[in-house]
């Protein structure tokens, strides 16, 4: 059986060879290659020589292009503990709805019993580069017993599974993975794409490895860097948590200064890789409660780790608690309430840009404001960013841009006013669709396929 890597390489090679043989034009070759095949380039895949020797337990809906092996965990608050011990983690859950963003970042793979590919956290998992299988109806979970069954096969917490996100297949035990290499014909094909394209293609990335991969695959800049994902590290997360928990200004500033250092190094790496190309950084977006464990046991462990009283963590978690996190204190609302976060990120960005200029690079920084509702929010945050640039000494040395993410119907309807205040706009179609149509965008494939709604609808 031809593996995914071979199918992808064959499709690209065939398209190029047919042009060389003059049996099709360059434009025809570009149109015939299926765009999704490029998702497989530079990904880890199961070694086809070993795949048939392992038992496939179940198959769900493909949720991502990634493949991962790891130890099974049913409690989301245990993911980070496994991760800190150097163990790979496969999180098994009934649903992603309401699961905490901070914990999901430490998982290597996720298996979901129900929920479709359009749910917010499913999209988040793809953004994070996590292997995921969705709508796995052969899965039965007994979380209280720390076990689950695939059909009749029982899996306990700590057992090892391999998840192939591109096919939705789940295997028992760890299977060796290999790189899906870029074929030689790729550059030739992409040069034809460049000659016929009508718009620029930018990458979405949030760490140096992804920055480099985006540039290698031909990205003309970074269209979205989710800065909160740069905190996907136990040390950085510790500083973020302490910054949120501590109320004293001097302690708050100390933790933010530490975060600024890490941000600056990541920003510098991006500017150097994307030298002379625009890079758009979205300020911290998720609500603050997503950075904390919700259960008592997890909060006690966090208190011990940070050497803080448990009462303080309980108080702050209650303060930041959200009934519906996607509609709560997040995005620009969070930035307006805690402008120090925006100021810290802006200063780190401008310091990185100045250092890159001194080293001979050409940084083109852009800051994006998410979840904007009113012009007043934009003008307030623009002032915070301008003050940060002035403090760093970057006002007259760096040409930066400020844009916003249209995710709220009110912002879309008043965009004529907002355009006067910003340099660019993006549409956040996930939230915009959900809020405009009052449509919960997380149906499973089974829900859609069994719907009696007319196809015209």
C-alpha positions as a Markdown table, in Angstrom:
| # | Residue | x | y | z |
|---|---|---|---|---|
| 1 | Unk | 0.0 | 0.0 | 0.0 |
| 2 | Unk | 1.4 | 3.4 | -1.0 |
| 3 | Unk | 1.9 | 5.6 | 2.1 |
| 4 | Unk | 0.8 | 9.2 | 2.3 |
| 5 | Unk | 4.4 | 10.4 | 1.8 |
| 6 | Unk | 4.7 | 8.5 | -1.5 |
| 7 | Unk | 1.3 | 9.6 | -2.7 |
| 8 | Unk | 2.1 | 13.3 | -2.1 |
| 9 | Unk | 5.5 | 13.0 | -3.7 |
| 10 | Unk | 4.0 | 11.1 | -6.7 |
| 11 | Unk | 1.3 | 13.7 | -7.2 |
| 12 | Unk | 3.8 | 16.6 | -7.3 |
| 13 | Unk | 6.3 | 14.7 | -9.4 |
| 14 | Unk | 3.7 | 13.6 | -11.9 |
| 15 | Unk | 2.4 | 17.2 | -12.4 |
| 16 | Unk | 5.9 | 18.4 | -13.2 |
| 17 | Unk | 6.8 | 15.5 | -15.4 |
| 18 | Unk | 3.7 | 16.0 | -17.6 |
| 19 | Unk | 4.7 | 19.6 | -18.2 |
| 20 | Unk | 8.2 | 18.5 | -19.2 |
| 21 | Unk | 6.6 | 15.9 | -21.6 |
| 22 | Unk | 4.5 | 18.8 | -23.0 |
| 23 | Unk | 1.2 | 16.9 | -22.3 |
| 24 | Unk | -0.1 | 19.7 | -20.1 |
| 25 | Unk | 0.6 | 23.3 | -19.5 |
| 26 | Unk | 2.2 | 24.8 | -16.3 |
| 27 | Unk | -1.2 | 26.3 | -15.4 |
| 28 | Unk | -2.9 | 22.9 | -15.8 |
| 29 | Unk | -0.3 | 21.3 | -13.5 |
| 30 | Unk | -0.9 | 23.9 | -10.9 |
| 31 | Unk | -4.7 | 23.4 | -11.0 |
| 32 | Unk | -4.5 | 19.6 | -10.9 |
| 33 | Unk | -2.4 | 19.3 | -7.8 |
| 34 | Unk | -4.7 | 19.1 | -4.8 |
| 35 | Unk | -3.9 | 21.9 | -2.3 |
| 36 | Unk | -4.2 | 19.6 | 0.8 |
| 37 | Unk | -1.2 | 17.5 | -0.3 |
| 38 | Unk | 1.0 | 20.4 | 0.8 |
| 39 | Unk | -0.1 | 19.9 | 4.4 |
| 40 | Unk | 1.8 | 16.6 | 4.5 |
| 41 | Unk | 5.2 | 18.2 | 3.6 |
| 42 | Unk | 7.7 | 18.3 | 6.5 |
| 43 | Unk | 5.4 | 16.3 | 8.8 |
| 44 | Unk | 6.2 | 13.2 | 10.8 |
| 45 | Unk | 4.3 | 10.2 | 9.5 |
| 46 | Unk | 4.1 | 6.5 | 10.4 |
| 47 | Unk | 6.8 | 4.4 | 8.7 |
| 48 | Unk | 4.9 | 2.4 | 6.1 |
| 49 | Unk | 7.3 | -0.6 | 6.6 |
| 50 | Unk | 6.1 | -0.9 | 10.3 |
| 51 | Unk | 2.5 | 0.1 | 10.1 |
| 52 | Unk | 1.0 | -3.3 | 9.3 |
| 53 | Unk | 2.7 | -4.9 | 12.2 |
| 54 | Unk | 0.7 | -2.9 | 14.7 |
| 55 | Unk | -2.9 | -3.3 | 15.7 |
| 56 | Unk | -5.3 | -0.5 | 14.7 |
| 57 | Unk | -7.8 | 0.0 | 17.5 |
| 58 | Unk | -10.2 | 2.4 | 16.0 |
| 59 | Unk | -10.7 | 5.0 | 13.3 |
| 60 | Unk | -12.4 | 8.4 | 13.7 |
| 61 | Unk | -12.6 | 11.6 | 11.8 |
| 62 | Unk | -9.1 | 13.1 | 10.7 |
| 63 | Unk | -8.5 | 16.2 | 12.8 |
| 64 | Unk | -5.0 | 17.3 | 11.7 |
| 65 | Unk | -2.0 | 16.5 | 9.5 |
| 66 | Unk | 0.2 | 15.4 | 12.5 |
| 67 | Unk | 1.1 | 12.0 | 13.9 |
| 68 | Unk | 2.1 | 11.4 | 17.5 |
| 69 | Unk | 2.7 | 8.7 | 20.1 |
| 70 | Unk | 2.3 | 9.1 | 23.8 |
| 71 | Unk | 0.9 | 7.9 | 27.2 |
| 72 | Unk | -2.8 | 8.0 | 27.6 |
| 73 | Unk | -4.2 | 10.6 | 30.0 |
| 74 | Unk | -7.9 | 11.2 | 30.8 |
| 75 | Unk | -7.6 | 14.1 | 33.3 |
| 76 | Unk | -6.7 | 17.3 | 31.5 |
| 77 | Unk | -5.0 | 18.6 | 34.6 |
| 78 | Unk | -2.5 | 15.7 | 34.5 |
| 79 | Unk | -1.2 | 16.6 | 31.0 |
| 80 | Unk | 1.3 | 19.1 | 32.2 |
| 81 | Unk | 2.6 | 16.8 | 35.0 |
| 82 | Unk | 3.3 | 14.0 | 32.4 |
| 83 | Unk | 4.9 | 16.6 | 30.1 |
| 84 | Unk | 7.2 | 17.9 | 32.8 |
| 85 | Unk | 8.4 | 14.4 | 33.4 |
| 86 | Unk | 9.5 | 14.2 | 29.8 |
| 87 | Unk | 6.7 | 12.0 | 28.7 |
| 88 | Unk | 4.7 | 12.3 | 25.5 |
| 89 | Unk | 0.9 | 12.6 | 26.1 |
| 90 | Unk | -2.2 | 11.5 | 24.3 |
| 91 | Unk | -5.2 | 13.2 | 25.9 |
| 92 | Unk | -8.5 | 11.1 | 25.6 |
| 93 | Unk | -11.7 | 13.0 | 26.2 |
| 94 | Unk | -15.4 | 12.9 | 25.5 |
| 95 | Unk | -15.5 | 16.5 | 24.2 |
| 96 | Unk | -13.2 | 19.5 | 23.7 |
| 97 | Unk | -15.9 | 21.9 | 24.7 |
| 98 | Unk | -14.8 | 23.9 | 27.8 |
| 99 | Unk | -11.3 | 22.3 | 28.0 |
| 100 | Unk | -8.5 | 24.6 | 29.1 |
| 101 | Unk | -6.3 | 26.1 | 26.5 |
| 102 | Unk | -3.1 | 26.1 | 28.7 |
| 103 | Unk | -3.3 | 22.3 | 29.3 |
| 104 | Unk | -4.0 | 21.3 | 25.7 |
| 105 | Unk | -0.7 | 22.9 | 24.6 |
| 106 | Unk | 1.3 | 20.3 | 26.6 |
| 107 | Unk | -0.5 | 17.4 | 24.9 |
| 108 | Unk | 1.1 | 15.7 | 21.8 |
| 109 | Unk | -2.1 | 14.2 | 20.6 |
| 110 | Unk | -5.8 | 14.2 | 21.3 |
| 111 | Unk | -8.6 | 11.7 | 20.8 |
| 112 | Unk | -12.1 | 13.0 | 21.0 |
| 113 | Unk | -15.2 | 10.8 | 21.4 |
| 114 | Unk | -17.5 | 13.5 | 19.9 |
| 115 | Unk | -17.1 | 16.9 | 18.3 |
| 116 | Unk | -16.3 | 17.9 | 14.8 |
| 117 | Unk | -13.4 | 19.5 | 12.9 |
| 118 | Unk | -14.9 | 23.0 | 13.1 |
| 119 | Unk | -15.1 | 23.3 | 16.8 |
| 120 | Unk | -12.9 | 26.1 | 18.3 |
| 121 | Unk | -10.6 | 23.8 | 20.2 |
| 122 | Unk | -10.3 | 21.5 | 17.1 |
| 123 | Unk | -9.0 | 24.5 | 15.2 |
| 124 | Unk | -6.8 | 25.3 | 18.1 |
| 125 | Unk | -5.3 | 21.8 | 18.1 |
| 126 | Unk | -4.4 | 22.2 | 14.4 |
| 127 | Unk | -2.9 | 25.6 | 15.1 |
| 128 | Unk | -0.8 | 24.1 | 17.8 |
| 129 | Unk | 0.4 | 21.3 | 15.5 |
| 130 | Unk | -1.2 | 18.5 | 17.6 |
| 131 | Unk | -2.2 | 15.2 | 16.2 |
| 132 | Unk | -5.9 | 14.7 | 16.7 |
| 133 | Unk | -8.7 | 12.3 | 15.9 |
| 134 | Unk | -12.3 | 13.5 | 16.3 |
| 135 | Unk | -15.7 | 11.8 | 16.5 |
| 136 | Unk | -14.3 | 8.4 | 17.5 |
| 137 | Unk | -17.6 | 6.6 | 18.2 |
| 138 | Unk | -15.9 | 3.3 | 18.9 |
| 139 | Unk | -14.5 | 4.9 | 22.0 |
| 140 | Unk | -16.1 | 4.5 | 25.4 |
| 141 | Unk | -14.4 | 6.4 | 28.3 |
| 142 | Unk | -14.5 | 5.5 | 32.0 |
| 143 | Unk | -12.7 | 8.5 | 33.3 |
| 144 | Unk | -13.3 | 7.6 | 37.0 |
| 145 | Unk | -11.7 | 4.3 | 36.4 |
| 146 | Unk | -8.8 | 5.9 | 34.4 |
| 147 | Unk | -9.5 | 3.6 | 31.4 |
| 148 | Unk | -11.3 | 3.4 | 28.1 |
| 149 | Unk | -12.3 | 0.8 | 25.5 |
| 150 | Unk | -12.0 | 0.8 | 21.8 |
| 151 | Unk | -14.7 | -1.7 | 20.8 |
| 152 | Unk | -13.7 | -4.4 | 23.3 |
| 153 | Unk | -10.0 | -3.5 | 23.7 |
| 154 | Unk | -9.3 | -1.8 | 27.1 |
| 155 | Unk | -6.7 | 1.0 | 27.4 |
| 156 | Unk | -5.6 | 2.3 | 30.8 |
| 157 | Unk | -4.0 | 5.5 | 31.9 |
| 158 | Unk | -0.3 | 5.5 | 31.1 |
| 159 | Unk | -0.7 | 3.0 | 28.2 |
| 160 | Unk | 0.9 | 4.1 | 24.9 |
| 161 | Unk | -1.1 | 4.9 | 21.7 |
| 162 | Unk | -0.2 | 6.3 | 18.3 |
| 163 | Unk | -2.5 | 8.8 | 16.7 |
| 164 | Unk | -2.4 | 9.4 | 13.0 |
| 165 | Unk | -4.3 | 12.7 | 12.6 |
| 166 | Unk | -4.3 | 12.7 | 8.8 |
| 167 | Unk | -6.2 | 9.4 | 8.5 |
| 168 | Unk | -8.1 | 9.3 | 11.9 |
| 169 | Unk | -6.4 | 6.0 | 12.8 |
| 170 | Unk | -5.5 | 5.0 | 16.3 |
| 171 | Unk | -2.9 | 2.3 | 17.0 |
| 172 | Unk | -1.8 | 0.5 | 20.1 |
| 173 | Unk | 1.8 | 1.0 | 21.2 |
| 174 | Unk | 4.4 | 3.4 | 19.8 |
| 175 | Unk | 5.1 | 3.2 | 16.1 |
| 176 | Unk | 8.4 | 4.7 | 14.7 |
| 177 | Unk | 7.8 | 7.9 | 12.7 |
| 178 | Unk | 9.7 | 9.2 | 9.7 |
| 179 | Unk | 9.9 | 12.6 | 8.0 |
| 180 | Unk | 7.7 | 13.4 | 5.0 |
| 181 | Unk | 10.4 | 15.0 | 2.9 |
| 182 | Unk | 9.9 | 17.7 | 0.3 |
| 183 | Unk | 10.3 | 16.2 | -3.3 |
| 184 | Unk | 12.8 | 17.9 | -5.7 |
| 185 | Unk | 10.0 | 18.9 | -8.0 |
| 186 | Unk | 8.4 | 21.0 | -5.3 |
| 187 | Unk | 10.4 | 24.2 | -6.1 |
| 188 | Unk | 9.6 | 23.9 | -9.8 |
| 189 | Unk | 5.9 | 23.6 | -9.1 |
| 190 | Unk | 5.8 | 26.5 | -6.7 |
| 191 | Unk | 7.6 | 28.7 | -9.1 |
| 192 | Unk | 4.7 | 28.1 | -11.5 |
| 193 | Unk | 2.3 | 28.9 | -8.7 |
| 194 | Unk | 4.1 | 32.2 | -8.1 |
| 195 | Unk | 3.8 | 33.2 | -11.7 |
| 196 | Unk | 0.0 | 32.6 | -11.8 |
| 197 | Unk | -1.1 | 33.6 | -8.3 |
| 198 | Unk | -3.2 | 36.6 | -7.6 |
| 199 | Unk | -2.6 | 37.0 | -3.9 |
| 200 | Unk | 0.2 | 36.6 | -1.4 |
| 201 | Unk | 0.3 | 33.5 | 0.9 |
| 202 | Unk | 1.6 | 34.0 | 4.4 |
| 203 | Unk | 2.2 | 31.5 | 7.2 |
| 204 | Unk | 0.7 | 31.0 | 10.6 |
| 205 | Unk | 3.4 | 30.2 | 13.1 |
| 206 | Unk | 4.4 | 30.8 | 16.6 |
| 207 | Unk | 7.9 | 29.3 | 17.2 |
| 208 | Unk | 11.3 | 29.5 | 15.3 |
| 209 | Unk | 10.9 | 26.0 | 13.9 |
| 210 | Unk | 7.6 | 26.9 | 12.3 |
| 211 | Unk | 8.9 | 30.2 | 11.1 |
| 212 | Unk | 11.7 | 28.5 | 9.2 |
| 213 | Unk | 9.3 | 25.8 | 7.8 |
| 214 | Unk | 7.0 | 28.5 | 6.5 |
| 215 | Unk | 9.8 | 30.4 | 4.8 |
| 216 | Unk | 11.1 | 27.1 | 3.3 |
| 217 | Unk | 7.7 | 26.4 | 1.9 |
| 218 | Unk | 7.5 | 29.8 | 0.2 |
| 219 | Unk | 5.5 | 31.9 | 2.7 |
| 220 | Unk | 5.8 | 35.7 | 2.0 |
| 221 | Unk | 5.7 | 36.7 | 5.7 |
| 222 | Unk | 3.8 | 35.7 | 8.8 |
| 223 | Unk | 0.0 | 36.3 | 8.6 |
| 224 | Unk | -0.6 | 35.4 | 12.2 |
| 225 | Unk | 1.6 | 34.7 | 15.1 |
| 226 | Unk | -0.4 | 33.9 | 18.2 |
| 227 | Unk | 1.8 | 35.3 | 20.9 |
| 228 | Unk | 0.2 | 33.4 | 23.8 |
| 229 | Unk | 1.4 | 30.2 | 22.1 |
| 230 | Unk | 4.9 | 31.4 | 22.6 |
| 231 | Unk | 4.3 | 30.6 | 26.3 |
| 232 | Unk | 4.1 | 26.9 | 25.5 |
| 233 | Unk | 7.0 | 26.0 | 27.9 |
| 234 | Unk | 6.9 | 25.2 | 31.6 |
| 235 | Unk | 9.3 | 28.0 | 32.5 |
| 236 | Unk | 7.5 | 30.6 | 30.5 |
| 237 | Unk | 4.1 | 29.4 | 31.8 |
| 238 | Unk | 5.3 | 29.7 | 35.4 |
| 239 | Unk | 6.1 | 33.4 | 34.8 |
| 240 | Unk | 2.8 | 34.0 | 33.2 |
| 241 | Unk | 0.9 | 32.4 | 36.0 |
| 242 | Unk | 2.8 | 34.3 | 38.6 |
| 243 | Unk | 2.2 | 37.6 | 36.7 |
| 244 | Unk | -1.5 | 37.0 | 36.8 |
| 245 | Unk | -1.7 | 35.8 | 40.4 |
| 246 | Unk | 0.4 | 38.6 | 42.0 |
| 247 | Unk | -1.3 | 41.9 | 42.7 |
| 248 | Unk | 1.8 | 43.9 | 43.9 |
| 249 | Unk | 3.1 | 46.1 | 41.0 |
| 250 | Unk | 6.8 | 45.4 | 41.6 |
| 251 | Unk | 6.2 | 41.6 | 41.6 |
| 252 | Unk | 3.9 | 41.9 | 38.6 |
| 253 | Unk | 6.6 | 43.9 | 36.7 |
| 254 | Unk | 9.3 | 41.4 | 37.6 |
| 255 | Unk | 7.4 | 38.5 | 36.0 |
| 256 | Unk | 6.4 | 40.5 | 32.9 |
| 257 | Unk | 10.1 | 41.5 | 32.4 |
| 258 | Unk | 11.0 | 37.8 | 32.4 |
| 259 | Unk | 8.2 | 37.1 | 29.8 |
| 260 | Unk | 9.4 | 40.1 | 27.7 |
| 261 | Unk | 12.9 | 38.5 | 27.5 |
| 262 | Unk | 11.5 | 35.3 | 26.0 |
| 263 | Unk | 9.2 | 37.2 | 23.7 |
| 264 | Unk | 12.1 | 39.3 | 22.4 |
| 265 | Unk | 14.2 | 36.3 | 21.5 |
| 266 | Unk | 11.4 | 34.7 | 19.6 |
| 267 | Unk | 10.6 | 37.9 | 17.8 |
| 268 | Unk | 14.2 | 38.3 | 16.8 |
| 269 | Unk | 14.3 | 34.8 | 15.4 |
| 270 | Unk | 11.2 | 35.5 | 13.3 |
| 271 | Unk | 12.5 | 38.8 | 12.0 |
| 272 | Unk | 15.8 | 37.2 | 10.9 |
| 273 | Unk | 14.1 | 34.3 | 9.2 |
| 274 | Unk | 11.5 | 36.6 | 7.5 |
| 275 | Unk | 13.9 | 39.3 | 6.7 |
| 276 | Unk | 12.2 | 42.1 | 4.8 |
| 277 | Unk | 8.8 | 40.4 | 5.0 |
| 278 | Unk | 5.8 | 41.5 | 7.1 |
| 279 | Unk | 5.2 | 39.7 | 10.4 |
| 280 | Unk | 1.8 | 40.1 | 12.1 |
| 281 | Unk | 1.7 | 39.4 | 15.9 |
| 282 | Unk | -1.6 | 39.0 | 17.6 |
| 283 | Unk | -1.6 | 40.2 | 21.2 |
| 284 | Unk | -2.5 | 37.8 | 24.0 |
| 285 | Unk | -6.0 | 36.6 | 23.3 |
| 286 | Unk | -7.3 | 33.8 | 25.6 |
| 287 | Unk | -9.0 | 34.6 | 29.0 |
| 288 | Unk | -6.7 | 34.5 | 32.0 |
| 289 | Unk | -8.5 | 31.5 | 33.7 |
| 290 | Unk | -7.3 | 29.3 | 30.8 |
| 291 | Unk | -3.8 | 29.4 | 32.3 |
| 292 | Unk | -4.9 | 27.7 | 35.5 |
| 293 | Unk | -6.1 | 24.3 | 36.6 |
| 294 | Unk | -9.7 | 24.2 | 37.5 |
| 295 | Unk | -9.7 | 21.3 | 40.0 |
| 296 | Unk | -8.7 | 21.5 | 43.6 |
| 297 | Unk | -5.9 | 19.0 | 43.3 |
| 298 | Unk | -4.3 | 20.9 | 40.4 |
| 299 | Unk | -4.6 | 24.2 | 42.2 |
| 300 | Unk | -2.8 | 22.7 | 45.3 |
| 301 | Unk | 0.0 | 21.4 | 43.1 |
| 302 | Unk | 0.3 | 24.9 | 41.4 |
| 303 | Unk | 0.4 | 26.6 | 44.8 |
| 304 | Unk | 3.3 | 24.3 | 45.8 |
| 305 | Unk | 5.1 | 24.8 | 42.5 |
| 306 | Unk | 4.9 | 28.6 | 42.7 |
| 307 | Unk | 5.3 | 28.8 | 46.5 |
| 308 | Unk | 2.1 | 30.7 | 46.9 |
| 309 | Unk | -0.9 | 30.2 | 49.3 |
| 310 | Unk | -3.6 | 28.1 | 47.9 |
| 311 | Unk | -6.1 | 30.8 | 49.0 |
| 312 | Unk | -4.6 | 33.3 | 46.6 |
| 313 | Unk | -4.9 | 30.8 | 43.6 |
| 314 | Unk | -8.5 | 30.0 | 44.5 |
| 315 | Unk | -9.3 | 33.7 | 44.8 |
| 316 | Unk | -7.8 | 34.6 | 41.5 |
| 317 | Unk | -9.2 | 31.7 | 39.7 |
| 318 | Unk | -12.7 | 32.6 | 40.9 |
| 319 | Unk | -12.0 | 36.2 | 39.9 |
| 320 | Unk | -11.2 | 35.2 | 36.3 |
| 321 | Unk | -13.7 | 32.4 | 36.0 |
| 322 | Unk | -15.7 | 32.4 | 32.7 |
| 323 | Unk | -19.0 | 30.7 | 32.0 |
| 324 | Unk | -18.4 | 31.1 | 28.2 |
| 325 | Unk | -14.7 | 31.8 | 27.7 |
| 326 | Unk | -15.1 | 32.7 | 24.0 |
| 327 | Unk | -17.4 | 35.6 | 25.0 |
| 328 | Unk | -15.7 | 36.7 | 28.2 |
| 329 | Unk | -12.7 | 38.8 | 29.2 |
| 330 | Unk | -10.4 | 38.0 | 26.3 |
| 331 | Unk | -8.7 | 39.7 | 23.3 |
| 332 | Unk | -8.8 | 43.5 | 23.4 |
| 333 | Unk | -11.1 | 43.5 | 26.4 |
| 334 | Unk | -8.4 | 41.8 | 28.4 |
| 335 | Unk | -5.8 | 44.2 | 27.0 |
| 336 | Unk | -7.9 | 47.2 | 28.0 |
| 337 | Unk | -8.3 | 45.8 | 31.6 |
| 338 | Unk | -4.6 | 44.8 | 31.8 |
| 339 | Unk | -2.7 | 47.2 | 29.5 |
| 340 | Unk | 0.6 | 46.1 | 31.1 |
| 341 | Unk | 0.4 | 42.9 | 29.0 |
| 342 | Unk | 0.1 | 44.8 | 25.8 |
| 343 | Unk | 2.9 | 47.2 | 26.8 |
| 344 | Unk | 5.2 | 44.3 | 27.7 |
| 345 | Unk | 4.6 | 42.6 | 24.3 |
| 346 | Unk | 5.0 | 45.8 | 22.3 |
| 347 | Unk | 8.3 | 46.7 | 24.1 |
| 348 | Unk | 9.6 | 43.2 | 23.5 |
| 349 | Unk | 8.7 | 43.5 | 19.8 |
| 350 | Unk | 10.3 | 46.9 | 19.4 |
| 351 | Unk | 13.5 | 45.9 | 21.2 |
| 352 | Unk | 13.8 | 42.8 | 19.0 |
| 353 | Unk | 13.2 | 45.0 | 15.9 |
| 354 | Unk | 15.9 | 47.5 | 16.9 |
| 355 | Unk | 18.4 | 44.8 | 17.6 |
| 356 | Unk | 17.7 | 43.2 | 14.3 |
| 357 | Unk | 18.2 | 46.5 | 12.5 |
| 358 | Unk | 21.6 | 46.9 | 14.2 |
| 359 | Unk | 22.6 | 43.5 | 12.9 |
| 360 | Unk | 21.6 | 44.4 | 9.3 |
| 361 | Unk | 18.2 | 42.9 | 9.1 |
| 362 | Unk | 14.9 | 44.6 | 7.9 |
| 363 | Unk | 12.1 | 43.8 | 10.4 |
| 364 | Unk | 8.5 | 44.7 | 9.4 |
| 365 | Unk | 6.5 | 44.4 | 12.6 |
| 366 | Unk | 2.7 | 44.5 | 12.7 |
| 367 | Unk | 0.5 | 44.2 | 15.8 |
| 368 | Unk | -3.0 | 42.8 | 15.6 |
| 369 | Unk | -5.8 | 43.6 | 18.1 |
| 370 | Unk | -8.3 | 40.7 | 18.5 |
| 371 | Unk | -11.9 | 40.8 | 19.5 |
| 372 | Unk | -12.4 | 44.5 | 18.9 |
| 373 | Unk | -15.9 | 45.9 | 19.4 |
| 374 | Unk | -15.5 | 49.7 | 19.4 |
| 375 | Unk | -13.3 | 52.5 | 18.1 |
| 376 | Unk | -12.5 | 53.5 | 21.7 |
| 377 | Unk | -10.8 | 50.2 | 22.3 |
| 378 | Unk | -8.6 | 50.7 | 19.3 |
| 379 | Unk | -7.6 | 54.3 | 20.1 |
| 380 | Unk | -6.8 | 53.3 | 23.8 |
| 381 | Unk | -4.6 | 50.4 | 22.7 |
| 382 | Unk | -2.9 | 52.4 | 20.0 |
| 383 | Unk | -1.8 | 54.9 | 22.7 |
| 384 | Unk | -0.4 | 52.1 | 24.8 |
| 385 | Unk | 1.6 | 50.7 | 21.9 |
| 386 | Unk | 2.8 | 54.2 | 20.9 |
| 387 | Unk | 4.0 | 54.9 | 24.5 |
| 388 | Unk | 5.9 | 51.6 | 24.4 |
| 389 | Unk | 7.6 | 52.5 | 21.2 |
| 390 | Unk | 8.5 | 55.9 | 22.6 |
| 391 | Unk | 9.9 | 54.4 | 25.8 |
| 392 | Unk | 12.1 | 52.0 | 23.8 |
| 393 | Unk | 13.2 | 54.7 | 21.4 |
| 394 | Unk | 11.7 | 53.0 | 18.4 |
| 395 | Unk | 9.1 | 55.7 | 17.4 |
| 396 | Unk | 11.3 | 57.2 | 14.7 |
| 397 | Unk | 13.3 | 54.1 | 13.8 |
| 398 | Unk | 10.7 | 51.5 | 13.2 |
| 399 | Unk | 7.8 | 51.6 | 10.8 |
| 400 | Unk | 5.2 | 49.4 | 12.4 |
| 401 | Unk | 1.6 | 48.8 | 11.6 |
| 402 | Unk | -1.5 | 48.2 | 13.7 |
| 403 | Unk | -4.4 | 46.1 | 12.6 |
| 404 | Unk | -7.4 | 44.4 | 14.0 |
| 405 | Unk | -9.2 | 41.1 | 13.8 |
| 406 | Unk | -12.9 | 41.5 | 12.9 |
| 407 | Unk | -14.6 | 38.8 | 15.0 |
| 408 | Unk | -17.6 | 40.7 | 16.5 |
| 409 | Unk | -20.7 | 41.7 | 14.4 |
| 410 | Unk | -20.6 | 45.2 | 15.8 |
| 411 | Unk | -17.1 | 45.7 | 14.6 |
| 412 | Unk | -18.0 | 44.5 | 11.1 |
| 413 | Unk | -21.0 | 46.8 | 10.9 |
| 414 | Unk | -18.9 | 49.8 | 12.1 |
| 415 | Unk | -15.8 | 48.9 | 10.0 |
| 416 | Unk | -16.0 | 52.2 | 8.2 |
| 417 | Unk | -15.1 | 53.9 | 11.5 |
| 418 | Unk | -12.5 | 51.4 | 12.5 |
| 419 | Unk | -10.6 | 51.6 | 9.1 |
| 420 | Unk | -9.7 | 55.2 | 9.9 |
| 421 | Unk | -7.7 | 54.0 | 13.0 |
| 422 | Unk | -5.8 | 51.0 | 11.6 |
| 423 | Unk | -3.5 | 49.9 | 8.8 |
| 424 | Unk | -5.1 | 46.6 | 8.0 |
| 425 | Unk | -8.0 | 44.3 | 9.0 |
| 426 | Unk | -8.5 | 40.5 | 9.1 |
| 427 | Unk | -11.7 | 38.6 | 9.4 |
| 428 | Unk | -12.0 | 36.1 | 12.2 |
| 429 | Unk | -14.6 | 34.0 | 10.4 |
| 430 | Unk | -14.9 | 31.3 | 13.1 |
| 431 | Unk | -16.2 | 33.7 | 15.9 |
| 432 | Unk | -17.9 | 36.0 | 13.4 |
| 433 | Unk | -20.0 | 33.2 | 11.9 |
| 434 | Unk | -20.9 | 31.9 | 15.4 |
| 435 | Unk | -21.9 | 35.2 | 16.8 |
| 436 | Unk | -23.7 | 36.4 | 13.6 |
| 437 | Unk | -25.7 | 33.3 | 12.9 |
| 438 | Unk | -26.0 | 32.1 | 16.5 |
| 439 | Unk | -24.6 | 28.8 | 15.2 |
| 440 | Unk | -22.5 | 26.6 | 17.4 |
| 441 | Unk | -19.9 | 25.5 | 14.9 |
| 442 | Unk | -19.0 | 22.2 | 16.5 |
| 443 | Unk | -21.3 | 19.5 | 14.8 |
| 444 | Unk | -19.7 | 16.2 | 14.3 |
| 445 | Unk | -19.5 | 14.6 | 10.8 |
| 446 | Unk | -22.3 | 12.2 | 11.9 |
| 447 | Unk | -24.6 | 15.1 | 12.9 |
| 448 | Unk | -24.1 | 16.7 | 9.5 |
| 449 | Unk | -24.5 | 13.5 | 7.5 |
| 450 | Unk | -27.8 | 12.5 | 9.2 |
| 451 | Unk | -29.3 | 16.0 | 8.9 |
| 452 | Unk | -32.7 | 16.2 | 7.1 |
| 453 | Unk | -32.1 | 19.8 | 6.2 |
| 454 | Unk | -32.4 | 20.3 | 2.4 |
| 455 | Unk | -29.1 | 20.5 | 0.6 |
| 456 | Unk | -30.1 | 23.9 | -0.7 |
| 457 | Unk | -29.9 | 25.2 | 2.9 |
